[in-house]
Amino acid sequence: MKIVIHTRQGQLAEDFKGIAEEKLNSMNRFSVTIDRVEVEIIHEANPRQGKFSHRVILTSHGAGPLLRAQAAAFNDVAAFDLAVKNFELQIRKIHEKSKEFRHDSLRKRAVSE
């Protein structure tokens, strides 16, 4: 999975790239194909937006479904954590839908075998 990070109007934390790669690569445990994830960090300069001054938008691209999650918090790492949580819920839903469940009773199995 390729991870592309864009920032607008702000500085990025030093360890943000490592944290982002670690958390997004952990999404590979679900069998959903995602080729590229774009991470967009937007910093709002308005002082009245103090608690929600950093907004993170995650967008997936590739053969799998289009996923998009966004969150806002007081710094970029906290906003990224919230956005990843939403992103993971969407991937988990898709993964659960793709599972195949056999609802056969024991009698039907014994007869067919």
BAZA-819822 format. One record per atom (N, C-alpha, C): residue number from 1; residue in three letters; atom name; x, y, z. Coordinates in steps of 0.001 Angstrom, whole numbers. Layout:
N
<lovex nr="NUM" rest="Ala" atom="CA" px="X" py="Y" pz="Z"/>
...
END
This chain:
113
<lovex nr="1" rest="Met" atom="N" px="850" py="-1170" pz="0"/>
<lovex nr="1" rest="Met" atom="CA" px="0" py="0" pz="0"/>
<lovex nr="1" rest="Met" atom="C" px="900" py="1239" pz="0"/>
<lovex nr="2" rest="Lys" atom="N" px="630" py="2116" pz="-935"/>
<lovex nr="2" rest="Lys" atom="CA" px="1392" py="3356" pz="-1036"/>
<lovex nr="2" rest="Lys" atom="C" px="670" py="4435" pz="-234"/>
<lovex nr="3" rest="Ile" atom="N" px="1423" py="5206" pz="522"/>
<lovex nr="3" rest="Ile" atom="CA" px="853" py="6257" pz="1363"/>
<lovex nr="3" rest="Ile" atom="C" px="1390" py="7605" pz="884"/>
<lovex nr="4" rest="Val" atom="N" px="472" py="8509" pz="521"/>
<lovex nr="4" rest="Val" atom="CA" px="834" py="9842" pz="40"/>
<lovex nr="4" rest="Val" atom="C" px="327" py="10849" pz="1068"/>
<lovex nr="5" rest="Ile" atom="N" px="1213" py="11710" pz="1547"/>
<lovex nr="5" rest="Ile" atom="CA" px="849" py="12692" pz="2578"/>
<lovex nr="5" rest="Ile" atom="C" px="938" py="14094" pz="1990"/>
<lovex nr="6" rest="His" atom="N" px="-169" py="14849" pz="2120"/>
<lovex nr="6" rest="His" atom="CA" px="-231" py="16244" pz="1680"/>
<lovex nr="6" rest="His" atom="C" px="-502" py="17105" pz="2913"/>
<lovex nr="7" rest="Thr" atom="N" px="166" py="18238" pz="3010"/>
<lovex nr="7" rest="Thr" atom="CA" px="-125" py="19185" pz="4090"/>
<lovex nr="7" rest="Thr" atom="C" px="-505" py="20521" pz="3480"/>
<lovex nr="8" rest="Arg" atom="N" px="-1421" py="21178" pz="4152"/>
<lovex nr="8" rest="Arg" atom="CA" px="-1827" py="22520" pz="3720"/>
<lovex nr="8" rest="Arg" atom="C" px="-1722" py="23472" pz="4902"/>
<lovex nr="9" rest="Gln" atom="N" px="-1014" py="24543" pz="4705"/>
<lovex nr="9" rest="Gln" atom="CA" px="-952" py="25658" pz="5645"/>
<lovex nr="9" rest="Gln" atom="C" px="-485" py="25262" pz="7036"/>
<lovex nr="10" rest="Gly" atom="N" px="467" py="24371" pz="7137"/>
<lovex nr="10" rest="Gly" atom="CA" px="956" py="24032" pz="8460"/>
<lovex nr="10" rest="Gly" atom="C" px="2155" py="23114" pz="8404"/>
<lovex nr="11" rest="Gln" atom="N" px="2788" py="22962" pz="9540"/>
<lovex nr="11" rest="Gln" atom="CA" px="3933" py="22074" pz="9671"/>
<lovex nr="11" rest="Gln" atom="C" px="3453" py="20708" pz="10151"/>
<lovex nr="12" rest="Leu" atom="N" px="4159" py="19687" pz="9753"/>
<lovex nr="12" rest="Leu" atom="CA" px="3831" py="18324" pz="10115"/>
<lovex nr="12" rest="Leu" atom="C" px="4723" py="17894" pz="11277"/>
<lovex nr="13" rest="Ala" atom="N" px="4175" py="17113" pz="12194"/>
<lovex nr="13" rest="Ala" atom="CA" px="4981" py="16598" pz="13300"/>
<lovex nr="13" rest="Ala" atom="C" px="6102" py="15717" pz="12750"/>
<lovex nr="14" rest="Glu" atom="N" px="7222" py="15655" pz="13461"/>
<lovex nr="14" rest="Glu" atom="CA" px="8399" py="14944" pz="12978"/>
<lovex nr="14" rest="Glu" atom="C" px="8143" py="13442" pz="12810"/>
<lovex nr="15" rest="Asp" atom="N" px="7417" py="12853" pz="13742"/>
<lovex nr="15" rest="Asp" atom="CA" px="7191" py="11414" pz="13718"/>
<lovex nr="15" rest="Asp" atom="C" px="5880" py="11022" pz="13047"/>
<lovex nr="16" rest="Phe" atom="N" px="5215" py="11966" pz="12412"/>
<lovex nr="16" rest="Phe" atom="CA" px="3898" py="11698" pz="11832"/>
<lovex nr="16" rest="Phe" atom="C" px="3960" py="10670" pz="10709"/>
<lovex nr="17" rest="Lys" atom="N" px="4958" py="10761" pz="9863"/>
<lovex nr="17" rest="Lys" atom="CA" px="5045" py="9847" pz="8719"/>
<lovex nr="17" rest="Lys" atom="C" px="5209" py="8398" pz="9180"/>
<lovex nr="18" rest="Gly" atom="N" px="6023" py="8181" pz="10184"/>
<lovex nr="18" rest="Gly" atom="CA" px="6207" py="6827" pz="10725"/>
<lovex nr="18" rest="Gly" atom="C" px="4940" py="6284" pz="11350"/>
<lovex nr="19" rest="Ile" atom="N" px="4249" py="7133" pz="12098"/>
<lovex nr="19" rest="Ile" atom="CA" px="2989" py="6727" pz="12725"/>
<lovex nr="19" rest="Ile" atom="C" px="1948" py="6401" pz="11668"/>
<lovex nr="20" rest="Ala" atom="N" px="1866" py="7236" pz="10639"/>
<lovex nr="20" rest="Ala" atom="CA" px="886" py="7026" pz="9573"/>
<lovex nr="20" rest="Ala" atom="C" px="1148" py="5720" pz="8832"/>
<lovex nr="21" rest="Glu" atom="N" px="2400" py="5452" pz="8497"/>
<lovex nr="21" rest="Glu" atom="CA" px="2722" py="4212" pz="7785"/>
<lovex nr="21" rest="Glu" atom="C" px="2412" py="2990" pz="8640"/>
<lovex nr="22" rest="Glu" atom="N" px="2743" py="3065" pz="9914"/>
<lovex nr="22" rest="Glu" atom="CA" px="2497" py="1926" pz="10808"/>
<lovex nr="22" rest="Glu" atom="C" px="1010" py="1614" pz="10935"/>
<lovex nr="23" rest="Lys" atom="N" px="208" py="2638" pz="11164"/>
<lovex nr="23" rest="Lys" atom="CA" px="-1229" py="2418" pz="11365"/>
<lovex nr="23" rest="Lys" atom="C" px="-1943" py="2022" pz="10081"/>
<lovex nr="24" rest="Leu" atom="N" px="-1576" py="2625" pz="8967"/>
<lovex nr="24" rest="Leu" atom="CA" px="-2248" py="2287" pz="7713"/>
<lovex nr="24" rest="Leu" atom="C" px="-1803" py="935" pz="7167"/>
<lovex nr="25" rest="Asn" atom="N" px="-562" py="552" pz="7405"/>
<lovex nr="25" rest="Asn" atom="CA" px="-128" py="-773" pz="6977"/>
<lovex nr="25" rest="Asn" atom="C" px="-759" py="-1879" pz="7806"/>
<lovex nr="26" rest="Ser" atom="N" px="-1221" py="-1562" pz="9008"/>
<lovex nr="26" rest="Ser" atom="CA" px="-1909" py="-2576" pz="9810"/>
<lovex nr="26" rest="Ser" atom="C" px="-3286" py="-2903" pz="9238"/>
<lovex nr="27" rest="Met" atom="N" px="-3782" py="-2091" pz="8299"/>
<lovex nr="27" rest="Met" atom="CA" px="-5076" py="-2366" pz="7656"/>
<lovex nr="27" rest="Met" atom="C" px="-4978" py="-3511" pz="6655"/>
<lovex nr="28" rest="Asn" atom="N" px="-3760" py="-3973" pz="6371"/>
<lovex nr="28" rest="Asn" atom="CA" px="-3586" py="-5082" pz="5432"/>
<lovex nr="28" rest="Asn" atom="C" px="-4116" py="-6394" pz="5984"/>
<lovex nr="29" rest="Arg" atom="N" px="-4395" py="-6457" pz="7280"/>
<lovex nr="29" rest="Arg" atom="CA" px="-4906" py="-7699" pz="7855"/>
<lovex nr="29" rest="Arg" atom="C" px="-6312" py="-8021" pz="7354"/>
<lovex nr="30" rest="Phe" atom="N" px="-7021" py="-7007" pz="6870"/>
<lovex nr="30" rest="Phe" atom="CA" px="-8314" py="-7241" pz="6243"/>
<lovex nr="30" rest="Phe" atom="C" px="-8054" py="-7535" pz="4774"/>
<lovex nr="31" rest="Ser" atom="N" px="-8875" py="-8366" pz="4187"/>
<lovex nr="31" rest="Ser" atom="CA" px="-8639" py="-8763" pz="2794"/>
<lovex nr="31" rest="Ser" atom="C" px="-9320" py="-7805" pz="1821"/>
<lovex nr="32" rest="Val" atom="N" px="-9096" py="-6518" pz="2017"/>
<lovex nr="32" rest="Val" atom="CA" px="-9633" py="-5487" pz="1134"/>
<lovex nr="32" rest="Val" atom="C" px="-8453" py="-4891" pz="376"/>
<lovex nr="33" rest="Thr" atom="N" px="-8558" py="-4881" pz="-952"/>
<lovex nr="33" rest="Thr" atom="CA" px="-7432" py="-4389" pz="-1750"/>
<lovex nr="33" rest="Thr" atom="C" px="-7460" py="-2871" pz="-1836"/>
<lovex nr="34" rest="Ile" atom="N" px="-6430" py="-2267" pz="-1317"/>
<lovex nr="34" rest="Ile" atom="CA" px="-6255" py="-813" pz="-1378"/>
<lovex nr="34" rest="Ile" atom="C" px="-4854" py="-566" pz="-1919"/>
<lovex nr="35" rest="Asp" atom="N" px="-4770" py="138" pz="-3043"/>
<lovex nr="35" rest="Asp" atom="CA" px="-3477" py="399" pz="-3664"/>
<lovex nr="35" rest="Asp" atom="C" px="-2787" py="1618" pz="-3061"/>
<lovex nr="36" rest="Arg" atom="N" px="-3565" py="2676" pz="-2831"/>
<lovex nr="36" rest="Arg" atom="CA" px="-2973" py="3935" pz="-2380"/>
<lovex nr="36" rest="Arg" atom="C" px="-3906" py="4622" pz="-1402"/>
<lovex nr="37" rest="Val" atom="N" px="-3336" py="5220" pz="-372"/>
<lovex nr="37" rest="Val" atom="CA" px="-4098" py="6017" pz="586"/>
<lovex nr="37" rest="Val" atom="C" px="-3501" py="7419" pz="602"/>
<lovex nr="38" rest="Glu" atom="N" px="-4362" py="8399" pz="381"/>
<lovex nr="38" rest="Glu" atom="CA" px="-3927" py="9797" pz="459"/>
<lovex nr="38" rest="Glu" atom="C" px="-4307" py="10347" pz="1822"/>
<lovex nr="39" rest="Val" atom="N" px="-3328" py="10917" pz="2506"/>
<lovex nr="39" rest="Val" atom="CA" px="-3532" py="11541" pz="3808"/>
<lovex nr="39" rest="Val" atom="C" px="-3373" py="13037" pz="3608"/>
<lovex nr="40" rest="Glu" atom="N" px="-4429" py="13786" pz="3854"/>
<lovex nr="40" rest="Glu" atom="CA" px="-4395" py="15233" pz="3672"/>
<lovex nr="40" rest="Glu" atom="C" px="-4575" py="15901" pz="5033"/>
<lovex nr="41" rest="Ile" atom="N" px="-3616" py="16722" pz="5419"/>
<lovex nr="41" rest="Ile" atom="CA" px="-3664" py="17430" pz="6701"/>
<lovex nr="41" rest="Ile" atom="C" px="-3864" py="18904" pz="6420"/>
<lovex nr="42" rest="Ile" atom="N" px="-4925" py="19464" pz="6988"/>
<lovex nr="42" rest="Ile" atom="CA" px="-5257" py="20874" pz="6788"/>
<lovex nr="42" rest="Ile" atom="C" px="-5206" py="21563" pz="8146"/>
<lovex nr="43" rest="His" atom="N" px="-4449" py="22643" pz="8229"/>
<lovex nr="43" rest="His" atom="CA" px="-4356" py="23416" pz="9467"/>
<lovex nr="43" rest="His" atom="C" px="-5168" py="24696" pz="9315"/>
<lovex nr="44" rest="Glu" atom="N" px="-6089" py="24899" pz="10223"/>
<lovex nr="44" rest="Glu" atom="CA" px="-6919" py="26101" pz="10234"/>
<lovex nr="44" rest="Glu" atom="C" px="-6231" py="27158" pz="11102"/>
<lovex nr="45" rest="Ala" atom="N" px="-5946" py="28304" pz="10534"/>
<lovex nr="45" rest="Ala" atom="CA" px="-5214" py="29355" pz="11248"/>
<lovex nr="45" rest="Ala" atom="C" px="-6112" py="30189" pz="12160"/>
<lovex nr="46" rest="Asn" atom="N" px="-7410" py="30043" pz="12040"/>
<lovex nr="46" rest="Asn" atom="CA" px="-8336" py="30806" pz="12855"/>
<lovex nr="46" rest="Asn" atom="C" px="-8210" py="30385" pz="14321"/>
<lovex nr="47" rest="Pro" atom="N" px="-7892" py="31328" pz="15243"/>
<lovex nr="47" rest="Pro" atom="CA" px="-7711" py="30955" pz="16650"/>
<lovex nr="47" rest="Pro" atom="C" px="-8998" py="30465" pz="17326"/>
<lovex nr="48" rest="Arg" atom="N" px="-10146" py="30768" pz="16776"/>
<lovex nr="48" rest="Arg" atom="CA" px="-11399" py="30288" pz="17364"/>
<lovex nr="48" rest="Arg" atom="C" px="-11633" py="28801" pz="17103"/>
<lovex nr="49" rest="Gln" atom="N" px="-10867" py="28246" pz="16182"/>
<lovex nr="49" rest="Gln" atom="CA" px="-10973" py="26824" pz="15874"/>
<lovex nr="49" rest="Gln" atom="C" px="-9934" py="26014" pz="16647"/>
<lovex nr="50" rest="Gly" atom="N" px="-9599" py="26461" pz="17845"/>
<lovex nr="50" rest="Gly" atom="CA" px="-8504" py="25874" pz="18616"/>
<lovex nr="50" rest="Gly" atom="C" px="-8593" py="24375" pz="18814"/>
<lovex nr="51" rest="Lys" atom="N" px="-9739" py="23878" pz="19257"/>
<lovex nr="51" rest="Lys" atom="CA" px="-9870" py="22445" pz="19526"/>
<lovex nr="51" rest="Lys" atom="C" px="-9913" py="21619" pz="18247"/>
<lovex nr="52" rest="Phe" atom="N" px="-10314" py="22229" pz="17164"/>
<lovex nr="52" rest="Phe" atom="CA" px="-10438" py="21517" pz="15904"/>
<lovex nr="52" rest="Phe" atom="C" px="-9604" py="22179" pz="14809"/>
<lovex nr="53" rest="Ser" atom="N" px="-8398" py="22609" pz="15172"/>
<lovex nr="53" rest="Ser" atom="CA" px="-7581" py="23367" pz="14221"/>
<lovex nr="53" rest="Ser" atom="C" px="-6884" py="22492" pz="13186"/>
<lovex nr="54" rest="His" atom="N" px="-6769" py="21206" pz="13431"/>
<lovex nr="54" rest="His" atom="CA" px="-6137" py="20301" pz="12470"/>
<lovex nr="54" rest="His" atom="C" px="-7184" py="19309" pz="11973"/>
<lovex nr="55" rest="Arg" atom="N" px="-7296" py="19209" pz="10665"/>
<lovex nr="55" rest="Arg" atom="CA" px="-8241" py="18274" pz="10067"/>
<lovex nr="55" rest="Arg" atom="C" px="-7464" py="17308" pz="9187"/>
<lovex nr="56" rest="Val" atom="N" px="-7773" py="16019" pz="9316"/>
<lovex nr="56" rest="Val" atom="CA" px="-7113" py="14976" pz="8529"/>
<lovex nr="56" rest="Val" atom="C" px="-8171" py="14279" pz="7688"/>
<lovex nr="57" rest="Ile" atom="N" px="-7879" py="14120" pz="6400"/>
<lovex nr="57" rest="Ile" atom="CA" px="-8790" py="13441" pz="5477"/>
<lovex nr="57" rest="Ile" atom="C" px="-8027" py="12266" pz="4863"/>
<lovex nr="58" rest="Leu" atom="N" px="-8573" py="11065" pz="5028"/>
<lovex nr="58" rest="Leu" atom="CA" px="-7993" py="9857" pz="4446"/>
<lovex nr="58" rest="Leu" atom="C" px="-8859" py="9425" pz="3270"/>
<lovex nr="59" rest="Thr" atom="N" px="-8250" py="9178" pz="2126"/>
<lovex nr="59" rest="Thr" atom="CA" px="-8969" py="8730" pz="935"/>
<lovex nr="59" rest="Thr" atom="C" px="-8215" py="7557" pz="330"/>
<lovex nr="60" rest="Ser" atom="N" px="-8946" py="6479" pz="47"/>
<lovex nr="60" rest="Ser" atom="CA" px="-8311" py="5303" pz="-559"/>
<lovex nr="60" rest="Ser" atom="C" px="-8566" py="5299" pz="-2055"/>
<lovex nr="61" rest="His" atom="N" px="-7606" py="4764" pz="-2792"/>
<lovex nr="61" rest="His" atom="CA" px="-7715" py="4626" pz="-4243"/>
<lovex nr="61" rest="His" atom="C" px="-7248" py="3226" pz="-4602"/>
<lovex nr="62" rest="Gly" atom="N" px="-7816" py="2684" pz="-5647"/>
<lovex nr="62" rest="Gly" atom="CA" px="-7356" py="1385" pz="-6114"/>
<lovex nr="62" rest="Gly" atom="C" px="-8488" py="516" pz="-6595"/>
<lovex nr="63" rest="Ala" atom="N" px="-8207" py="-783" pz="-6684"/>
<lovex nr="63" rest="Ala" atom="CA" px="-9171" py="-1742" pz="-7201"/>
<lovex nr="63" rest="Ala" atom="C" px="-10321" py="-1963" pz="-6230"/>
<lovex nr="64" rest="Gly" atom="N" px="-10093" py="-1759" pz="-4972"/>
<lovex nr="64" rest="Gly" atom="CA" px="-11129" py="-1956" pz="-3971"/>
<lovex nr="64" rest="Gly" atom="C" px="-12096" py="-792" pz="-3926"/>
<lovex nr="65" rest="Pro" atom="N" px="-12932" py="-752" pz="-2922"/>
<lovex nr="65" rest="Pro" atom="CA" px="-13909" py="319" pz="-2805"/>
<lovex nr="65" rest="Pro" atom="C" px="-13258" py="1656" pz="-2436"/>
<lovex nr="66" rest="Leu" atom="N" px="-13956" py="2730" pz="-2769"/>
<lovex nr="66" rest="Leu" atom="CA" px="-13492" py="4066" pz="-2397"/>
<lovex nr="66" rest="Leu" atom="C" px="-13890" py="4313" pz="-950"/>
<lovex nr="67" rest="Leu" atom="N" px="-12912" py="4580" pz="-118"/>
<lovex nr="67" rest="Leu" atom="CA" px="-13154" py="4854" pz="1295"/>
<lovex nr="67" rest="Leu" atom="C" px="-12668" py="6256" pz="1597"/>
<lovex nr="68" rest="Arg" atom="N" px="-13403" py="6943" pz="2454"/>
<lovex nr="68" rest="Arg" atom="CA" px="-13033" py="8305" pz="2832"/>
<lovex nr="68" rest="Arg" atom="C" px="-13398" py="8510" pz="4286"/>
<lovex nr="69" rest="Ala" atom="N" px="-12465" py="9018" pz="5066"/>
<lovex nr="69" rest="Ala" atom="CA" px="-12706" py="9293" pz="6472"/>
<lovex nr="69" rest="Ala" atom="C" px="-12017" py="10606" pz="6817"/>
<lovex nr="70" rest="Gln" atom="N" px="-12676" py="11389" pz="7655"/>
<lovex nr="70" rest="Gln" atom="CA" px="-12058" py="12637" pz="8091"/>
<lovex nr="70" rest="Gln" atom="C" px="-12352" py="12872" pz="9552"/>
<lovex nr="71" rest="Ala" atom="N" px="-11449" py="13611" pz="10185"/>
<lovex nr="71" rest="Ala" atom="CA" px="-11601" py="13940" pz="11603"/>
<lovex nr="71" rest="Ala" atom="C" px="-10840" py="15229" pz="11880"/>
<lovex nr="72" rest="Ala" atom="N" px="-11251" py="15905" pz="12948"/>
<lovex nr="72" rest="Ala" atom="CA" px="-10592" py="17147" pz="13355"/>
<lovex nr="72" rest="Ala" atom="C" px="-10267" py="17069" pz="14840"/>
<lovex nr="73" rest="Ala" atom="N" px="-9097" py="17607" pz="15206"/>
<lovex nr="73" rest="Ala" atom="CA" px="-8681" py="17601" pz="16608"/>
<lovex nr="73" rest="Ala" atom="C" px="-7686" py="18741" pz="16821"/>
<lovex nr="74" rest="Phe" atom="N" px="-7111" py="18799" pz="18018"/>
<lovex nr="74" rest="Phe" atom="CA" px="-6228" py="19903" pz="18376"/>
<lovex nr="74" rest="Phe" atom="C" px="-4832" py="19779" pz="17781"/>
<lovex nr="75" rest="Asn" atom="N" px="-4398" py="18583" pz="17379"/>
<lovex nr="75" rest="Asn" atom="CA" px="-3133" py="18445" pz="16646"/>
<lovex nr="75" rest="Asn" atom="C" px="-3274" py="17372" pz="15574"/>
<lovex nr="76" rest="Asp" atom="N" px="-2299" py="17286" pz="14713"/>
<lovex nr="76" rest="Asp" atom="CA" px="-2424" py="16395" pz="13560"/>
<lovex nr="76" rest="Asp" atom="C" px="-2417" py="14913" pz="13926"/>
<lovex nr="77" rest="Val" atom="N" px="-1684" py="14520" pz="14958"/>
<lovex nr="77" rest="Val" atom="CA" px="-1634" py="13110" pz="15342"/>
<lovex nr="77" rest="Val" atom="C" px="-2962" py="12664" pz="15948"/>
<lovex nr="78" rest="Ala" atom="N" px="-3562" py="13506" pz="16773"/>
<lovex nr="78" rest="Ala" atom="CA" px="-4856" py="13171" pz="17370"/>
<lovex nr="78" rest="Ala" atom="C" px="-5948" py="13085" pz="16311"/>
<lovex nr="79" rest="Ala" atom="N" px="-5925" py="14000" pz="15368"/>
<lovex nr="79" rest="Ala" atom="CA" px="-6904" py="13963" pz="14276"/>
<lovex nr="79" rest="Ala" atom="C" px="-6688" py="12731" pz="13407"/>
<lovex nr="80" rest="Phe" atom="N" px="-5438" py="12362" pz="13186"/>
<lovex nr="80" rest="Phe" atom="CA" px="-5149" py="11173" pz="12392"/>
<lovex nr="80" rest="Phe" atom="C" px="-5653" py="9913" pz="13089"/>
<lovex nr="81" rest="Asp" atom="N" px="-5490" py="9827" pz="14403"/>
<lovex nr="81" rest="Asp" atom="CA" px="-5988" py="8673" pz="15146"/>
<lovex nr="81" rest="Asp" atom="C" px="-7494" py="8517" pz="14996"/>
<lovex nr="82" rest="Leu" atom="N" px="-8225" py="9621" pz="15087"/>
<lovex nr="82" rest="Leu" atom="CA" px="-9680" py="9570" pz="14937"/>
<lovex nr="82" rest="Leu" atom="C" px="-10074" py="9177" pz="13514"/>
<lovex nr="83" rest="Ala" atom="N" px="-9366" py="9700" pz="12535"/>
<lovex nr="83" rest="Ala" atom="CA" px="-9676" py="9378" pz="11142"/>
<lovex nr="83" rest="Ala" atom="C" px="-9367" py="7912" pz="10832"/>
<lovex nr="84" rest="Val" atom="N" px="-8277" py="7390" pz="11385"/>
<lovex nr="84" rest="Val" atom="CA" px="-7926" py="5986" pz="11162"/>
<lovex nr="84" rest="Val" atom="C" px="-8969" py="5072" pz="11792"/>
<lovex nr="85" rest="Lys" atom="N" px="-9498" py="5476" pz="12930"/>
<lovex nr="85" rest="Lys" atom="CA" px="-10545" py="4686" pz="13578"/>
<lovex nr="85" rest="Lys" atom="C" px="-11777" py="4589" pz="12670"/>
<lovex nr="86" rest="Asn" atom="N" px="-12169" py="5697" pz="12068"/>
<lovex nr="86" rest="Asn" atom="CA" px="-13305" py="5691" pz="11142"/>
<lovex nr="86" rest="Asn" atom="C" px="-12985" py="4883" pz="9884"/>
<lovex nr="87" rest="Phe" atom="N" px="-11787" py="5008" pz="9394"/>
<lovex nr="87" rest="Phe" atom="CA" px="-11336" py="4287" pz="8203"/>
<lovex nr="87" rest="Phe" atom="C" px="-11358" py="2779" pz="8458"/>
<lovex nr="88" rest="Glu" atom="N" px="-10886" py="2384" pz="9635"/>
<lovex nr="88" rest="Glu" atom="CA" px="-10850" py="965" pz="9992"/>
<lovex nr="88" rest="Glu" atom="C" px="-12257" py="393" pz="10112"/>
<lovex nr="89" rest="Leu" atom="N" px="-13193" py="1158" pz="10635"/>
<lovex nr="89" rest="Leu" atom="CA" px="-14575" py="684" pz="10720"/>
<lovex nr="89" rest="Leu" atom="C" px="-15151" py="414" pz="9334"/>
<lovex nr="90" rest="Gln" atom="N" px="-14854" py="1280" pz="8386"/>
<lovex nr="90" rest="Gln" atom="CA" px="-15344" py="1085" pz="7020"/>
<lovex nr="90" rest="Gln" atom="C" px="-14724" py="-156" pz="6385"/>
<lovex nr="91" rest="Ile" atom="N" px="-13424" py="-338" pz="6581"/>
<lovex nr="91" rest="Ile" atom="CA" px="-12754" py="-1513" pz="6027"/>
<lovex nr="91" rest="Ile" atom="C" px="-13283" py="-2780" pz="6685"/>
<lovex nr="92" rest="Arg" atom="N" px="-13511" py="-2732" pz="7987"/>
<lovex nr="92" rest="Arg" atom="CA" px="-14026" py="-3893" pz="8707"/>
<lovex nr="92" rest="Arg" atom="C" px="-15411" py="-4292" pz="8191"/>
<lovex nr="93" rest="Lys" atom="N" px="-16265" py="-3306" pz="7916"/>
<lovex nr="93" rest="Lys" atom="CA" px="-17598" py="-3591" pz="7367"/>
<lovex nr="93" rest="Lys" atom="C" px="-17491" py="-4304" pz="6027"/>
<lovex nr="94" rest="Ile" atom="N" px="-16629" py="-3813" pz="5162"/>
<lovex nr="94" rest="Ile" atom="CA" px="-16455" py="-4420" pz="3845"/>
<lovex nr="94" rest="Ile" atom="C" px="-15900" py="-5830" pz="3979"/>
<lovex nr="95" rest="His" atom="N" px="-14973" py="-6014" pz="4903"/>
<lovex nr="95" rest="His" atom="CA" px="-14387" py="-7335" pz="5130"/>
<lovex nr="95" rest="His" atom="C" px="-15447" py="-8323" pz="5629"/>
<lovex nr="96" rest="Glu" atom="N" px="-16298" py="-7878" pz="6539"/>
<lovex nr="96" rest="Glu" atom="CA" px="-17351" py="-8749" pz="7065"/>
<lovex nr="96" rest="Glu" atom="C" px="-18370" py="-9116" pz="5993"/>
<lovex nr="97" rest="Lys" atom="N" px="-18677" py="-8190" pz="5091"/>
<lovex nr="97" rest="Lys" atom="CA" px="-19625" py="-8480" pz="4015"/>
<lovex nr="97" rest="Lys" atom="C" px="-19064" py="-9508" pz="3048"/>
<lovex nr="98" rest="Ser" atom="N" px="-17766" py="-9512" pz="2858"/>
<lovex nr="98" rest="Ser" atom="CA" px="-17165" py="-10402" pz="1871"/>
<lovex nr="98" rest="Ser" atom="C" px="-16982" py="-11825" pz="2399"/>
<lovex nr="99" rest="Lys" atom="N" px="-17146" py="-12051" pz="3698"/>
<lovex nr="99" rest="Lys" atom="CA" px="-17019" py="-13402" pz="4236"/>
<lovex nr="99" rest="Lys" atom="C" px="-18157" py="-14277" pz="3742"/>
<lovex nr="100" rest="Glu" atom="N" px="-17851" py="-15539" pz="3572"/>
<lovex nr="100" rest="Glu" atom="CA" px="-18886" py="-16478" pz="3132"/>
<lovex nr="100" rest="Glu" atom="C" px="-19229" py="-17397" pz="4302"/>
<lovex nr="101" rest="Phe" atom="N" px="-20488" py="-17402" pz="4676"/>
<lovex nr="101" rest="Phe" atom="CA" px="-20944" py="-18228" pz="5772"/>
<lovex nr="101" rest="Phe" atom="C" px="-21791" py="-19369" pz="5229"/>
<lovex nr="102" rest="Arg" atom="N" px="-21523" py="-20577" pz="5690"/>
<lovex nr="102" rest="Arg" atom="CA" px="-22349" py="-21718" pz="5309"/>
<lovex nr="102" rest="Arg" atom="C" px="-23389" py="-21941" pz="6397"/>
<lovex nr="103" rest="His" atom="N" px="-24630" py="-21886" pz="6026"/>
<lovex nr="103" rest="His" atom="CA" px="-25719" py="-22078" pz="6979"/>
<lovex nr="103" rest="His" atom="C" px="-26387" py="-23422" pz="6739"/>
<lovex nr="104" rest="Asp" atom="N" px="-25592" py="-24464" pz="6655"/>
<lovex nr="104" rest="Asp" atom="CA" px="-26131" py="-25803" pz="6472"/>
<lovex nr="104" rest="Asp" atom="C" px="-26324" py="-26464" pz="7829"/>
<lovex nr="105" rest="Ser" atom="N" px="-27352" py="-27256" pz="7926"/>
<lovex nr="105" rest="Ser" atom="CA" px="-27544" py="-28008" pz="9153"/>
<lovex nr="105" rest="Ser" atom="C" px="-26762" py="-29308" pz="9045"/>
<lovex nr="106" rest="Leu" atom="N" px="-26615" py="-30016" pz="10134"/>
<lovex nr="106" rest="Leu" atom="CA" px="-25862" py="-31266" pz="10131"/>
<lovex nr="106" rest="Leu" atom="C" px="-26584" py="-32330" pz="9309"/>
<lovex nr="107" rest="Arg" atom="N" px="-27916" py="-32301" pz="9300"/>
<lovex nr="107" rest="Arg" atom="CA" px="-28667" py="-33286" pz="8527"/>
<lovex nr="107" rest="Arg" atom="C" px="-28411" py="-33116" pz="7025"/>
<lovex nr="108" rest="Lys" atom="N" px="-28418" py="-31884" pz="6550"/>
<lovex nr="108" rest="Lys" atom="CA" px="-28183" py="-31650" pz="5125"/>
<lovex nr="108" rest="Lys" atom="C" px="-26786" py="-32079" pz="4724"/>
<lovex nr="109" rest="Arg" atom="N" px="-25796" py="-31851" pz="5589"/>
<lovex nr="109" rest="Arg" atom="CA" px="-24439" py="-32252" pz="5289"/>
<lovex nr="109" rest="Arg" atom="C" px="-24309" py="-33768" pz="5247"/>
<lovex nr="110" rest="Ala" atom="N" px="-24963" py="-34455" pz="6188"/>
<lovex nr="110" rest="Ala" atom="CA" px="-24861" py="-35910" pz="6256"/>
<lovex nr="110" rest="Ala" atom="C" px="-25522" py="-36561" pz="5028"/>
<lovex nr="111" rest="Val" atom="N" px="-26635" py="-35984" pz="4560"/>
<lovex nr="111" rest="Val" atom="CA" px="-27336" py="-36530" pz="3407"/>
<lovex nr="111" rest="Val" atom="C" px="-26527" py="-36321" pz="2142"/>
<lovex nr="112" rest="Ser" atom="N" px="-25950" py="-35173" pz="1984"/>
<lovex nr="112" rest="Ser" atom="CA" px="-25223" py="-34861" pz="747"/>
<lovex nr="112" rest="Ser" atom="C" px="-23885" py="-35569" pz="654"/>
<lovex nr="113" rest="Glu" atom="N" px="-23323" py="-35995" pz="1747"/>
<lovex nr="113" rest="Glu" atom="CA" px="-21997" py="-36642" pz="1718"/>
<lovex nr="113" rest="Glu" atom="C" px="-22058" py="-38077" pz="1474"/>
END
